[in-house]
Amino acid sequence: MARKKSNLFEKFANWATVATGSSSAFIMAALVIIVWIITGPLFKYSDTWQLVINTGTTIVTFLMVFLIQKSQNKDSKAVHLKLNELLASHQGASNRMVNIEDLTEQELDQLNKFYIKLSNLAEQEDDITCTHSIDAAEENHNIKQTGYQSKAHYQNALKSRSKKSK
């Protein structure tokens, strides 16, 4: 996949993200604070002396919020694309999960309830490697349970469970 040239802001944002996240940036910020503290007695801890640090930190914080958000948006998009690739490439995964981040909060809550139910069904099984797709969870569960009930390992698991519950 050919890389498209990024614009000037993209280049600056990437550079600024790397630069501000470095050890040297932290050391420089700490030195600024130390110099400010040391100069306190020189300026008699005046309102102007306090205003300098307050203004400086406010400006830096304001700009960093946008820089951090841009960086997180980019990282989040990359993670979503990687997860979408995994979902698309796995035969048993539901393709409905691709771009799930576009759902509303209410739709995500509804889906979460489904997965809680799915987890409860999985707990009823004696084989932890059994999985379900979103499209056929209950049907798969019933088919598996019916097939397993005649197998020795299923019967042994039931006996083991009943012994533990007594």
C-alpha positions as CSV (number, residue, x, y, z in Angstrom):
1,M,0.0,0.0,0.0
2,A,1.6,3.3,-1.1
3,R,1.9,5.9,1.6
4,K,0.3,9.2,0.8
5,K,2.2,12.3,1.6
6,S,0.9,13.8,4.8
7,N,0.2,17.5,5.0
8,L,2.2,20.0,7.0
9,F,0.0,19.9,10.1
10,E,0.1,16.1,10.1
11,K,3.9,16.2,10.0
12,F,4.0,18.8,12.8
13,A,1.5,17.0,14.9
14,N,3.5,13.7,14.6
15,W,6.7,15.5,15.5
16,A,5.2,17.4,18.4
17,T,3.7,14.2,19.8
18,V,7.0,12.4,19.7
19,A,8.9,15.5,21.1
20,T,6.5,16.2,23.9
21,G,6.3,12.6,25.0
22,S,10.1,12.3,25.3
23,S,12.2,12.3,28.5
24,S,14.0,15.5,27.4
25,A,10.6,17.3,27.2
26,F,9.8,16.2,30.7
27,I,13.2,17.3,32.0
28,M,12.8,20.7,30.2
29,A,9.4,21.2,31.8
30,A,10.8,20.3,35.2
31,L,13.7,22.7,34.7
32,V,11.3,25.5,33.8
33,I,9.4,24.9,37.1
34,I,12.6,24.8,39.1
35,V,13.8,28.1,37.5
36,W,10.4,29.6,38.3
37,I,10.6,28.5,41.9
38,I,14.1,29.8,42.3
39,T,13.2,33.2,40.9
40,G,10.3,33.5,43.4
41,P,12.3,35.3,46.0
42,L,13.9,37.5,43.3
43,F,10.4,38.7,42.2
44,K,9.1,38.7,45.8
45,Y,6.5,36.1,44.9
46,S,4.6,38.8,43.1
47,D,1.3,38.5,41.2
48,T,3.3,38.9,38.0
49,W,5.6,36.1,39.0
50,Q,2.6,33.8,39.6
51,L,0.9,35.0,36.4
52,V,3.9,34.0,34.3
53,I,3.7,30.3,35.3
54,N,-0.1,30.3,35.3
55,T,-0.3,31.7,31.8
56,G,2.5,29.5,30.5
57,T,1.0,26.3,31.9
58,T,-2.5,27.2,30.7
59,I,-1.3,27.8,27.1
60,V,0.7,24.6,27.1
61,T,-2.2,22.6,28.6
62,F,-4.6,24.1,26.1
63,L,-2.4,23.1,23.1
64,M,-1.6,19.7,24.5
65,V,-5.2,18.7,24.9
66,F,-5.7,19.0,21.1
67,L,-2.4,17.3,20.4
68,I,-3.3,14.4,22.6
69,Q,-6.7,14.1,21.2
70,K,-5.4,14.1,17.6
71,S,-2.9,11.4,18.6
72,Q,-5.5,9.3,20.3
73,N,-7.9,9.6,17.4
74,K,-5.2,8.4,15.0
75,D,-4.2,5.5,17.3
76,S,-7.8,4.6,17.9
77,K,-8.5,4.5,14.2
78,A,-5.4,2.3,13.6
79,V,-6.5,-0.1,16.4
80,H,-10.1,-0.3,15.0
81,L,-8.7,-1.1,11.5
82,K,-6.5,-3.9,12.9
83,L,-9.4,-5.4,14.8
84,N,-11.6,-5.1,11.7
85,E,-8.9,-7.0,9.8
86,L,-8.9,-9.7,12.4
87,L,-12.6,-10.0,12.4
88,A,-12.8,-10.1,8.6
89,S,-10.1,-12.7,8.3
90,H,-11.5,-15.1,11.0
91,Q,-14.1,-17.4,9.6
92,G,-16.0,-17.9,12.8
93,A,-16.1,-14.1,13.7
94,S,-19.2,-12.1,12.9
95,N,-18.7,-9.4,10.3
96,R,-21.3,-7.4,12.0
97,M,-18.7,-6.4,14.5
98,V,-16.7,-4.5,11.9
99,N,-17.1,-0.8,12.5
100,I,-19.0,-1.4,15.7
101,E,-17.6,1.9,17.0
102,D,-20.2,3.6,14.9
103,L,-23.1,2.3,17.0
104,T,-24.9,4.4,19.5
105,E,-24.3,4.0,23.2
106,Q,-27.7,2.3,23.6
107,E,-26.9,-0.1,20.8
108,L,-23.6,-0.9,22.4
109,D,-25.4,-1.5,25.7
110,Q,-27.8,-3.9,24.0
111,L,-24.9,-5.8,22.4
112,N,-23.1,-5.9,25.8
113,K,-26.2,-7.6,27.2
114,F,-26.0,-10.2,24.4
115,Y,-22.4,-11.0,25.3
116,I,-23.3,-11.3,28.9
117,K,-25.9,-13.9,27.9
118,L,-23.4,-15.5,25.6
119,S,-20.9,-15.7,28.5
120,N,-23.6,-17.3,30.7
121,L,-24.2,-19.9,28.0
122,A,-20.5,-20.6,27.7
123,E,-20.3,-21.2,31.4
124,Q,-22.8,-24.0,31.1
125,E,-20.5,-25.9,28.7
126,D,-17.7,-28.1,29.9
127,D,-15.4,-27.3,27.0
128,I,-13.8,-23.8,27.4
129,T,-12.7,-23.8,23.7
130,C,-16.3,-23.7,22.5
131,T,-17.1,-20.3,21.0
132,H,-20.2,-18.7,19.5
133,S,-20.7,-16.2,16.8
134,I,-23.1,-13.3,17.4
135,D,-25.4,-14.6,14.6
136,A,-25.9,-18.1,15.9
137,A,-25.1,-18.2,19.6
138,E,-28.2,-19.9,21.0
139,E,-28.5,-22.3,18.1
140,N,-24.9,-23.3,18.4
141,H,-25.3,-23.7,22.2
142,N,-28.3,-26.0,21.8
143,I,-26.7,-28.1,19.1
144,K,-23.5,-28.4,21.2
145,Q,-25.4,-29.3,24.3
146,T,-27.5,-31.9,22.5
147,G,-24.4,-33.5,21.0
148,Y,-22.3,-33.4,24.1
149,Q,-24.9,-34.9,26.4
150,S,-24.2,-38.3,25.0
151,K,-20.5,-38.0,25.3
152,A,-18.5,-39.4,28.2
153,H,-16.6,-36.2,29.0
154,Y,-19.9,-34.4,29.3
155,Q,-21.4,-37.0,31.7
156,N,-18.2,-36.8,33.7
157,A,-18.4,-33.0,33.9
158,L,-22.0,-33.2,35.1
159,K,-21.1,-35.8,37.8
160,S,-18.2,-33.6,38.9
161,R,-20.4,-30.5,39.1
162,S,-23.0,-32.3,41.1
163,K,-20.4,-33.6,43.6
164,K,-19.1,-30.0,44.0
165,S,-22.5,-28.6,44.6
166,K,-23.3,-31.1,47.5
